[in-house]
Amino acid sequence: STLYDKELDGIAEIVRPDIDFASQIEQYIYNQLNESLDEGERQRFRVQVNDFRRANKLDAVILGCTELPLVYGDTQDDSIIDTLQLLSVGLLMHYFSE
């Protein structure tokens, strides 16, 4: 997805997963949506995301689909950006600022 490209232009370099990892991510999303994701897949995804971050020497990884934070699970790691949480916080801030 190119959803964040414009906002991050000039601020951060965007590194996308290769086709194999992208296909696996799609399968995790599909399984999450169909409530068939098992704990082994969740753990594999967490390992793959962390390996991807280290291999590419990234400061952070954006879990850019709203299902991906659900696949990844709870984390206190600031290098994993949970877009579901960011969107919900932004929505609440907008709502209460009016």
DSSP file with accessible surface (Angstrom, degrees, kcal/mol):
  #  RESIDUE AA STRUCTURE BP1 BP2  ACC     N-H-->O    O-->H-N    N-H-->O    O-->H-N    TCO  KAPPA ALPHA  PHI   PSI    X-CA   Y-CA   Z-CA
    1    1 A S              0   0  123      0, 0.0     3,-0.2     0, 0.0    63,-0.0   0.000 360.0 360.0 360.0 150.7    0.0    0.0    0.0
    2    2 A T    >>  +     0   0  100      1,-0.1     3,-1.2     2,-0.1     4,-0.5   0.131 360.0 120.6-110.7  19.2    1.1    3.6   -0.6
    3    3 A L  T 34 S+     0   0  114      1,-0.3     4,-0.3     2,-0.1     3,-0.2   0.833  81.0  35.6 -53.5 -38.9   -1.2    5.0    2.1
    4    4 A Y  T 3> S+     0   0   66     -3,-0.2     4,-2.0     1,-0.2    -1,-0.3   0.479  90.1  96.6 -98.9  -1.7    1.6    6.6    4.1
    5    5 A D  H <> S+     0   0   52     -3,-1.2     4,-1.1     1,-0.2    -1,-0.2   0.913  85.5  45.1 -56.9 -50.0    3.9    7.6    1.3
    6    6 A K  H >< S+     0   0  179     -4,-0.5     3,-0.5     1,-0.2    -1,-0.2   0.931 115.1  47.2 -63.0 -44.9    2.7   11.2    1.0
    7    7 A E  H 34 S+     0   0  138     -4,-0.3    -1,-0.2     1,-0.2    -2,-0.2   0.810 117.6  42.2 -67.9 -30.5    2.8   11.8    4.8
    8    8 A L  H >X S+     0   0   41     -4,-2.0     4,-2.5     3,-0.1     3,-2.4   0.515  81.3 126.7 -96.0  -4.9    6.2   10.3    5.2
    9    9 A D  T << S+     0   0  136     -4,-1.1     4,-0.1    -3,-0.5    -3,-0.0  -0.314  87.0   3.9 -57.6 123.9    7.8   11.8    2.1
   10   10 A G  T 34 S+     0   0   81      2,-0.3    -1,-0.3     1,-0.1     3,-0.1   0.349 126.1  70.6  82.4  -7.6   11.0   13.6    3.2
   11   11 A I  T <4 S+     0   0  132     -3,-2.4     2,-0.3     1,-0.4    -2,-0.2   0.782 106.8   5.3-104.7 -42.6   10.6   12.4    6.8
   12   12 A A     <  -     0   0   50     -4,-2.5    -1,-0.4     2,-0.0     2,-0.4  -0.993  68.7-114.4-146.5 149.0   11.3    8.7    6.6
   13   13 A E        -     0   0  169     -2,-0.3     2,-0.6    -3,-0.1    -4,-0.0  -0.696  32.4-137.7 -81.6 134.9   12.4    6.1    4.1
   14   14 A I        -     0   0   60     -2,-0.4     2,-0.5    -9,-0.0    -1,-0.0  -0.848  19.9-174.3 -98.6 124.8    9.7    3.6    3.3
   15   15 A V        -     0   0   43     -2,-0.6    41,-0.0     0, 0.0    -2,-0.0  -0.984   8.5-160.7-119.1 121.5   10.9    0.0    3.0
   16   16 A R        -     0   0  109     -2,-0.5     6,-0.0     1,-0.1    -2,-0.0  -0.738  24.8-101.3-102.3 153.4    8.3   -2.6    1.9
   17   17 A P        -     0   0   45      0, 0.0    -1,-0.1     0, 0.0    35,-0.0  -0.304  42.4-103.3 -67.1 152.8    8.4   -6.3    2.4
   18   18 A D     >  -     0   0  101      1,-0.1     4,-2.9     4,-0.0     5,-0.2  -0.173  41.7 -92.7 -68.7 172.3    9.4   -8.5   -0.5
   19   19 A I  H  > S+     0   0  130      1,-0.2     4,-2.2     2,-0.2     5,-0.2   0.853 124.3  51.8 -59.9 -36.6    6.7  -10.4   -2.5
   20   20 A D  H  > S+     0   0  114      2,-0.2     4,-2.0     1,-0.2    -1,-0.2   0.943 113.8  42.0 -67.3 -47.4    7.1  -13.6   -0.4
   21   21 A F  H  > S+     0   0   21      2,-0.2     4,-2.7     1,-0.2    -2,-0.2   0.912 113.0  54.7 -66.2 -39.2    6.7  -11.8    2.9
   22   22 A A  H  X S+     0   0   27     -4,-2.9     4,-2.3     1,-0.2    -2,-0.2   0.907 107.9  50.0 -60.5 -40.0    3.8   -9.6    1.5
   23   23 A S  H  X S+     0   0   61     -4,-2.2     4,-1.8    -5,-0.2    -1,-0.2   0.902 110.6  49.3 -64.9 -40.9    2.0  -12.8    0.4
   24   24 A Q  H  X S+     0   0   83     -4,-2.0     4,-2.4     2,-0.2    -2,-0.2   0.905 108.8  53.0 -64.6 -40.7    2.4  -14.3    3.9
   25   25 A I  H  X S+     0   0   24     -4,-2.7     4,-2.5     1,-0.2    -2,-0.2   0.925 106.9  52.6 -59.9 -43.6    1.1  -11.0    5.4
   26   26 A E  H  X S+     0   0  134     -4,-2.3     4,-2.6     1,-0.2    -1,-0.2   0.891 108.7  50.4 -59.4 -39.2   -2.0  -11.3    3.2
   27   27 A Q  H  X S+     0   0   96     -4,-1.8     4,-2.8     2,-0.2    -1,-0.2   0.907 109.0  50.8 -67.1 -40.3   -2.6  -14.8    4.5
   28   28 A Y  H  X S+     0   0   11     -4,-2.4     4,-2.4     2,-0.2    -2,-0.2   0.920 111.6  48.3 -60.7 -43.0   -2.3  -13.6    8.1
   29   29 A I  H  X S+     0   0   31     -4,-2.5     4,-2.8     2,-0.2     5,-0.2   0.942 111.9  49.3 -62.5 -46.7   -4.8  -10.9    7.4
   30   30 A Y  H  X S+     0   0  136     -4,-2.6     4,-1.8     1,-0.2    -2,-0.2   0.931 112.4  47.5 -58.1 -46.9   -7.2  -13.3    5.7
   31   31 A N  H  <>S+     0   0   14     -4,-2.8     5,-3.0     1,-0.2     6,-0.9   0.881 111.4  51.1 -64.9 -37.5   -6.9  -15.7    8.6
   32   32 A Q  H ><5S+     0   0   44     -4,-2.4     3,-1.5     1,-0.2    -2,-0.2   0.939 110.5  48.5 -63.8 -45.7   -7.5  -12.9   11.1
   33   33 A L  H 3<5S+     0   0  101     -4,-2.8    -1,-0.2     1,-0.3    -2,-0.2   0.825 114.7  45.6 -63.7 -32.1  -10.6  -11.8    9.2
   34   34 A N  T 3<5S-     0   0   83     -4,-1.8    -1,-0.3    -5,-0.2    -2,-0.2   0.259 110.9-121.8 -94.7   9.1  -11.9  -15.4    9.1
   35   35 A E  T < 5S+     0   0  180     -3,-1.5    -3,-0.2     1,-0.1    -4,-0.1   0.813  83.6 113.3  54.9  36.0  -11.1  -16.0   12.8
   36   36 A S      < +     0   0   64     -5,-3.0     2,-0.3    -6,-0.2    -4,-0.2   0.274  34.0 123.5-117.2   8.6   -8.8  -18.9   11.8
   37   37 A L        -     0   0   22     -6,-0.9     2,-0.2    -5,-0.1    -9,-0.0  -0.562  47.6-155.6 -72.1 127.1   -5.5  -17.3   12.9
   38   38 A D     >  -     0   0   85     -2,-0.3     4,-2.0     1,-0.1     3,-0.3  -0.585  28.5-106.0-102.3 168.8   -3.7  -19.6   15.4
   39   39 A E  H  > S+     0   0  108      1,-0.2     4,-2.5     2,-0.2     5,-0.2   0.841 118.0  58.8 -63.1 -32.8   -1.1  -18.7   18.0
   40   40 A G  H  > S+     0   0   34      2,-0.2     4,-2.4     1,-0.2    -1,-0.2   0.916 107.2  46.8 -62.6 -41.6    1.7  -20.3   16.0
   41   41 A E  H  > S+     0   0   26     -3,-0.3     4,-2.6     2,-0.2    -2,-0.2   0.911 110.7  52.9 -65.7 -41.1    0.9  -18.0   13.0
   42   42 A R  H  X S+     0   0   51     -4,-2.0     4,-2.2     1,-0.2    -2,-0.2   0.933 111.4  45.8 -60.1 -44.3    0.8  -15.0   15.4
   43   43 A Q  H  X S+     0   0   95     -4,-2.5     4,-2.3     2,-0.2    -1,-0.2   0.905 111.4  52.1 -66.0 -41.5    4.2  -15.9   16.8
   44   44 A R  H  X S+     0   0  128     -4,-2.4     4,-2.8     1,-0.2    -2,-0.2   0.918 109.3  50.4 -60.2 -42.8    5.6  -16.5   13.3
   45   45 A F  H  X S+     0   0    2     -4,-2.6     4,-2.9     2,-0.2     5,-0.2   0.930 108.9  51.0 -62.7 -44.3    4.4  -13.0   12.2
   46   46 A R  H  X S+     0   0   59     -4,-2.2     4,-2.3     1,-0.2    -1,-0.2   0.925 112.5  46.5 -59.5 -44.6    6.0  -11.4   15.2
   47   47 A V  H  X S+     0   0   77     -4,-2.3     4,-2.9     2,-0.2     5,-0.2   0.932 112.7  49.9 -63.4 -45.4    9.3  -13.0   14.5
   48   48 A Q  H  X S+     0   0   40     -4,-2.8     4,-2.6     2,-0.2    -2,-0.2   0.909 110.8  49.2 -62.5 -40.9    9.1  -12.1   10.8
   49   49 A V  H  X S+     0   0    4     -4,-2.9     4,-2.5     2,-0.2    -1,-0.2   0.940 114.1  45.3 -64.3 -45.1    8.3   -8.5   11.6
   50   50 A N  H  X S+     0   0   29     -4,-2.3     4,-2.4    -5,-0.2    -2,-0.2   0.901 113.5  49.3 -67.8 -37.9   11.2   -8.2   14.0
   51   51 A D  H  X S+     0   0   79     -4,-2.9     4,-3.0     2,-0.2     5,-0.2   0.910 111.0  51.0 -63.9 -41.7   13.6  -10.0   11.6
   52   52 A F  H  X S+     0   0   32     -4,-2.6     4,-1.8    -5,-0.2    -2,-0.2   0.922 110.3  49.3 -60.7 -44.8   12.4   -7.6    8.8
   53   53 A R  H  <>S+     0   0   40     -4,-2.5     5,-2.6     1,-0.2     4,-0.3   0.937 115.8  42.1 -62.2 -46.1   13.1   -4.6   11.0
   54   54 A R  H ><5S+     0   0  143     -4,-2.4     3,-1.2     3,-0.2    -2,-0.2   0.927 112.6  52.6 -67.9 -45.0   16.6   -5.9   11.9
   55   55 A A  H 3<5S+     0   0   80     -4,-3.0    -1,-0.2     1,-0.3    -2,-0.2   0.833 117.1  38.8 -61.5 -33.3   17.5   -7.0    8.4
   56   56 A N  T 3<5S-     0   0   71     -4,-1.8    -1,-0.3    -5,-0.2    -2,-0.2   0.330 107.7-124.4 -99.5   5.2   16.6   -3.6    7.0
   57   57 A K  T < 5 +     0   0  190     -3,-1.2     2,-0.3    -4,-0.3    -3,-0.2   0.911  49.4 172.6  51.2  51.4   18.0   -1.6    9.9
   58   58 A L      < -     0   0   36     -5,-2.6    -1,-0.2    -6,-0.2     3,-0.1  -0.671  39.5-148.7 -93.9 144.4   14.7    0.1   10.5
   59   59 A D  S    S-     0   0  157     -2,-0.3     2,-0.3     1,-0.2    -1,-0.1   0.790  82.8  -2.0 -74.8 -31.1   13.9    2.4   13.4
   60   60 A A        -     0   0   38     -7,-0.1     2,-0.4    20,-0.0    -1,-0.2  -0.986  58.7-137.5-156.2 161.7   10.2    1.3   13.2
   61   61 A V  E     -a   80   0A  18     18,-2.9    20,-3.3    -2,-0.3     2,-0.6  -0.996  18.6-142.4-126.5 128.8    7.7   -0.9   11.4
   62   62 A I  E     -a   81   0A  61     -2,-0.4     2,-1.7    18,-0.2    20,-0.2  -0.828   5.9-147.5 -90.9 121.0    4.2    0.4   10.6
   63   63 A L  E     -a   82   0A   5     18,-2.8    20,-0.9    -2,-0.6    21,-0.2  -0.690  29.3-177.5 -83.3  84.6    1.5   -2.3   10.9
   64   64 A G        +     0   0   31     -2,-1.7     2,-0.4     4,-0.1    -1,-0.2   0.400  51.7  69.4 -80.7  -0.8   -0.3   -0.5    8.1
   65   65 A C  S >  S-     0   0   36      1,-0.1     3,-1.5    -3,-0.0    19,-0.2  -0.947  83.9-125.8-112.9 140.2   -3.4   -2.6    7.8
   66   66 A T  T 3  S+     0   0   57     -2,-0.4     4,-0.4     1,-0.3    18,-0.1   0.747 109.9  54.6 -61.8 -20.0   -6.0   -2.3   10.6
   67   67 A E  T 3> S+     0   0   45      1,-0.2     4,-1.9     2,-0.1     3,-0.4   0.758  91.3  74.6 -80.1 -24.4   -5.9   -6.1   10.9
   68   68 A L  H <> S+     0   0   14     -3,-1.5     4,-3.3     1,-0.2     5,-0.3   0.875  90.7  53.3 -63.8 -38.2   -2.1   -6.4   11.4
   69   69 A P  H  > S+     0   0    7      0, 0.0     4,-2.3     0, 0.0    -1,-0.2   0.873 109.8  51.1 -62.1 -30.8   -2.1   -5.0   15.0
   70   70 A L  H  4 S+     0   0   81     -3,-0.4    -2,-0.2    -4,-0.4     4,-0.1   0.871 112.5  45.3 -70.5 -37.1   -4.6   -7.7   15.8
   71   71 A V  H  < S+     0   0    0     -4,-1.9   -25,-0.2     1,-0.2    -1,-0.2   0.941 116.1  45.9 -67.5 -47.5   -2.4  -10.3   14.2
   72   72 A Y  H  < S-     0   0    3     -4,-3.3    -2,-0.2    -5,-0.2    -1,-0.2   0.878 102.1-151.0 -65.4 -39.3    0.8   -9.0   15.9
   73   73 A G     <  -     0   0   21     -4,-2.3    -1,-0.1    -5,-0.3    -2,-0.1  -0.233  38.6 -24.1  89.8 175.7   -0.9   -8.7   19.3
   74   74 A D        +     0   0  153     -4,-0.1     2,-0.3    -2,-0.1    -4,-0.0  -0.285  65.5 171.9 -60.9 142.0   -0.2   -6.4   22.2
   75   75 A T        -     0   0   41      5,-0.1     7,-0.1     1,-0.0    -2,-0.1  -0.991  36.9-160.6-150.7 148.3    3.2   -4.8   22.4
   76   76 A Q        +     0   0  180     -2,-0.3     2,-0.6     3,-0.0    -1,-0.0   0.254  60.6 120.7-104.1   5.9    5.0   -2.2   24.4
   77   77 A D    >   -     0   0   57      1,-0.2     3,-1.7     2,-0.1    -2,-0.0  -0.623  53.3-157.1 -77.3 113.1    7.7   -1.9   21.7
   78   78 A D  T 3  S+     0   0  156     -2,-0.6    -1,-0.2     1,-0.3    -3,-0.0   0.634  88.8  68.3 -66.8 -13.1    7.7    1.7   20.4
   79   79 A S  T 3  S+     0   0   19    -19,-0.1   -18,-2.9     1,-0.1     2,-0.6   0.535  87.1  74.9 -84.9  -3.7    9.3    0.4   17.2
   80   80 A I  E <  S-a   61   0A   9     -3,-1.7     2,-0.7   -20,-0.2   -18,-0.2  -0.927  76.7-152.8-108.5 110.6    6.1   -1.3   16.2
   81   81 A I  E     -a   62   0A  54    -20,-3.3   -18,-2.8    -2,-0.6     2,-0.9  -0.775   0.8-154.5 -93.9 114.8    3.6    1.3   15.1
   82   82 A D  E  >  -a   63   0A  43     -2,-0.7     4,-2.2     1,-0.2     5,-0.2  -0.757   8.2-171.7 -89.6 101.0    0.0    0.1   15.7
   83   83 A T  H  > S+     0   0    3     -2,-0.9     4,-2.8   -20,-0.9     5,-0.2   0.817  83.3  61.1 -67.4 -28.3   -2.1    2.0   13.2
   84   84 A L  H  > S+     0   0   66    -21,-0.2     4,-2.1   -19,-0.2    -1,-0.2   0.940 108.6  43.1 -62.9 -43.3   -5.3    0.8   14.8
   85   85 A Q  H  > S+     0   0  117      2,-0.2     4,-2.7     1,-0.2     5,-0.2   0.922 113.9  51.0 -68.0 -43.3   -4.4    2.5   18.0
   86   86 A L  H  X S+     0   0  106     -4,-2.2     4,-2.6     1,-0.2    -2,-0.2   0.916 111.5  47.7 -60.8 -43.2   -3.2    5.7   16.2
   87   87 A L  H  X S+     0   0  101     -4,-2.8     4,-2.4     2,-0.2    -1,-0.2   0.909 112.8  47.9 -65.0 -41.5   -6.4    5.9   14.2
   88   88 A S  H  X S+     0   0   56     -4,-2.1     4,-2.4    -5,-0.2    -2,-0.2   0.923 113.2  47.4 -68.4 -40.5   -8.6    5.4   17.3
   89   89 A V  H  X S+     0   0   67     -4,-2.7     4,-2.8     2,-0.2     5,-0.2   0.933 112.9  49.7 -63.8 -44.7   -6.6    8.0   19.3
   90   90 A G  H  X S+     0   0   38     -4,-2.6     4,-2.4    -5,-0.2    -2,-0.2   0.904 110.4  50.4 -60.5 -41.4   -6.8   10.5   16.4
   91   91 A L  H  X S+     0   0  122     -4,-2.4     4,-2.7     2,-0.2    -1,-0.2   0.932 112.0  46.6 -63.2 -45.4  -10.5    9.9   16.1
   92   92 A L  H  X S+     0   0   98     -4,-2.4     4,-2.7     2,-0.2    -2,-0.2   0.908 111.6  51.2 -64.8 -40.8  -11.1   10.5   19.8
   93   93 A M  H  X S+     0   0  129     -4,-2.8     4,-1.0     2,-0.2    -1,-0.2   0.920 112.8  46.2 -62.1 -42.7   -8.9   13.6   19.8
   94   94 A H  H >X S+     0   0  108     -4,-2.4     4,-0.6    -5,-0.2     3,-0.5   0.934 113.0  49.9 -64.5 -44.6  -10.9   15.0   16.9
   95   95 A Y  H >< S+     0   0  154     -4,-2.7     3,-0.8     1,-0.2    -2,-0.2   0.919 114.4  42.7 -61.2 -46.8  -14.2   14.2   18.5
   96   96 A F  H 3< S+     0   0  149     -4,-2.7    -1,-0.2     1,-0.2    -2,-0.2   0.577 104.4  65.5 -82.3  -6.3  -13.4   15.8   21.8
   97   97 A S  H <<        0   0   91     -4,-1.0    -1,-0.2    -3,-0.5    -2,-0.2   0.577 360.0 360.0 -88.1 -10.4  -11.8   18.9   20.3
   98   98 A E    <<        0   0  171     -3,-0.8    -3,-0.0    -4,-0.6    -4,-0.0  -0.518 360.0 360.0 -91.0 360.0  -15.0   20.0   18.7
